[in-house]
């Protein structure tokens, strides 16, 4: 079950993020600054999936008018490719339906295999900025216009 991020799960969430993302930062020559990373993501809405009390997946997102932007979606490596990402995306679609969102957007490192999972569920690539592929999933015909207007 997907639940809002609680205070007691914040540390495990950022431990999982570091396990999944540190190698991308290193390859890009970026510093892993845990304080800044936490500050940035904790300013967003967070959701989490746990199993036996352990965080096995989480995501941070932001509602921006008629748009939901997924800032990150992380799955523990032993649970990747087992439908958890799809469960998060279904949750986002349900949220979009409730709040009247027209498009869901995200950014994925160019070399991240998750890029293809997003494509399989209907996301389109709309740009590339500093090695991050910008992607969008239009949910309405109006959402298509929002996507076009956000292209670089």
C-alpha positions as CSV (number, residue, x, y, z in Angstrom):
1,X,0.0,0.0,0.0
2,X,1.2,3.5,-0.9
3,X,1.2,5.9,2.1
4,X,2.3,9.4,2.8
5,X,5.9,9.6,4.0
6,X,6.1,9.7,7.8
7,X,8.9,11.2,9.9
8,X,10.1,7.8,11.0
9,X,10.7,6.7,7.4
10,X,12.7,9.8,6.3
11,X,16.1,8.3,7.1
12,X,15.4,5.0,5.4
13,X,14.1,6.8,2.4
14,X,17.3,8.8,2.0
15,X,19.4,5.7,2.6
16,X,17.6,4.1,-0.3
17,X,18.0,7.2,-2.4
18,X,21.8,7.2,-1.8
19,X,22.0,3.5,-2.7
20,X,20.2,4.1,-6.0
21,X,21.6,7.5,-7.0
22,X,25.1,7.9,-5.7
23,X,26.6,6.2,-8.8
24,X,24.8,8.6,-11.1
25,X,26.2,11.6,-9.1
26,X,29.7,10.2,-9.3
27,X,29.5,9.5,-13.0
28,X,28.4,13.1,-13.5
29,X,31.1,14.5,-11.3
30,X,28.5,15.9,-8.9
31,X,28.9,16.0,-5.1
32,X,26.5,14.0,-2.9
33,X,25.4,16.7,-0.5
34,X,22.9,14.9,1.8
35,X,21.8,18.0,3.6
36,X,20.9,19.8,0.3
37,X,19.3,16.7,-1.1
38,X,17.1,16.3,2.0
39,X,16.2,19.9,2.0
40,X,15.1,19.9,-1.6
41,X,13.1,16.7,-1.5
42,X,11.4,17.3,1.9
43,X,10.0,20.5,0.5
44,X,7.9,18.2,-1.9
45,X,5.1,15.7,-1.1
46,X,6.5,12.2,-0.3
47,X,4.9,8.8,-0.6
48,X,6.3,5.4,0.3
49,X,5.8,1.6,0.0
50,X,7.0,-0.6,2.9
51,X,7.3,-4.3,3.3
52,X,7.7,-5.7,6.8
53,X,8.5,-2.2,8.1
54,X,11.3,-1.7,5.5
55,X,11.1,1.0,2.8
56,X,11.1,-0.7,-0.6
57,X,10.0,2.2,-2.7
58,X,9.3,5.9,-2.5
59,X,8.6,9.0,-4.5
60,X,8.5,12.8,-4.1
61,X,6.2,14.9,-6.2
62,X,4.8,18.4,-6.6
63,X,1.4,19.6,-7.8
64,X,1.7,22.6,-10.1
65,X,-1.7,23.7,-11.3
66,X,-2.8,21.2,-14.0
67,X,0.5,19.3,-13.7
68,X,2.0,16.7,-11.4
69,X,5.8,16.6,-11.5
70,X,7.5,13.5,-10.2
71,X,10.8,14.7,-8.7
72,X,12.0,11.2,-8.0
73,X,10.7,7.6,-7.9
74,X,13.0,5.1,-6.3
75,X,12.6,1.3,-5.9
76,X,15.0,-0.9,-3.8
77,X,17.2,-2.8,-6.3
78,X,15.9,-6.2,-5.2
79,X,12.3,-5.1,-5.9
80,X,13.0,-3.4,-9.3
81,X,11.2,-4.8,-12.4
82,X,8.5,-6.3,-10.1
83,X,5.6,-3.9,-10.7
84,X,6.3,-1.4,-7.9
85,X,7.0,1.4,-10.4
86,X,3.7,0.6,-12.1
87,X,1.9,0.8,-8.7
88,X,3.4,4.3,-8.1
89,X,2.3,5.4,-11.6
90,X,-1.2,4.1,-11.1
91,X,-1.3,6.1,-7.8
92,X,-0.2,9.2,-9.7
93,X,-2.9,8.6,-12.4
94,X,-5.5,8.2,-9.6
95,X,-4.3,11.5,-8.0
96,X,-4.4,13.2,-11.3
97,X,-8.0,12.1,-11.8
98,X,-8.9,13.4,-8.3
99,X,-7.3,16.8,-8.7
100,X,-8.0,17.4,-12.5
101,X,-4.4,17.1,-13.6
102,X,-3.8,17.2,-17.4
103,X,-0.2,16.0,-17.5
104,X,2.4,14.1,-15.4
105,X,6.0,15.0,-15.9
106,X,9.3,13.7,-14.7
107,X,13.0,13.7,-15.4
108,X,15.2,10.7,-15.8
109,X,19.0,10.4,-16.2
110,X,19.7,9.5,-19.8
111,X,21.5,6.3,-18.7
112,X,18.8,5.2,-16.3
113,X,16.9,2.1,-17.4
114,X,13.7,3.5,-15.7
115,X,13.5,5.8,-18.8
116,X,12.1,2.8,-20.8
117,X,9.6,1.9,-18.1
118,X,8.2,5.4,-18.4
119,X,8.0,5.0,-22.2
120,X,6.2,1.7,-21.9
121,X,3.4,3.3,-19.8
122,X,3.0,6.2,-22.3
123,X,5.4,8.9,-21.3
124,X,7.0,10.9,-24.2
125,X,10.4,12.4,-24.2
126,X,10.1,16.2,-24.5
127,X,13.6,17.3,-24.0
128,X,17.1,16.7,-22.8
129,X,18.8,19.0,-20.3
130,X,22.3,18.3,-18.9
131,X,21.9,14.5,-19.3
132,X,18.4,14.4,-17.9
133,X,15.6,13.3,-20.2
134,X,12.5,15.4,-19.6
135,X,9.3,13.2,-20.0
136,X,5.6,13.9,-20.0
137,X,2.4,11.8,-19.9
138,X,-0.5,13.8,-21.3
139,X,-3.8,12.7,-19.6
140,X,-6.1,14.9,-21.7
141,X,-6.1,16.6,-25.1
142,X,-5.4,19.9,-23.2
143,X,-2.4,18.1,-21.5
144,X,-0.9,17.7,-25.0
145,X,-0.8,21.5,-25.3
146,X,0.9,21.8,-21.9
147,X,3.6,19.3,-23.0
148,X,4.3,21.1,-26.3
149,X,4.6,24.5,-24.5
150,X,7.2,23.0,-22.1
151,X,9.6,21.8,-24.9
152,X,13.0,23.5,-24.9
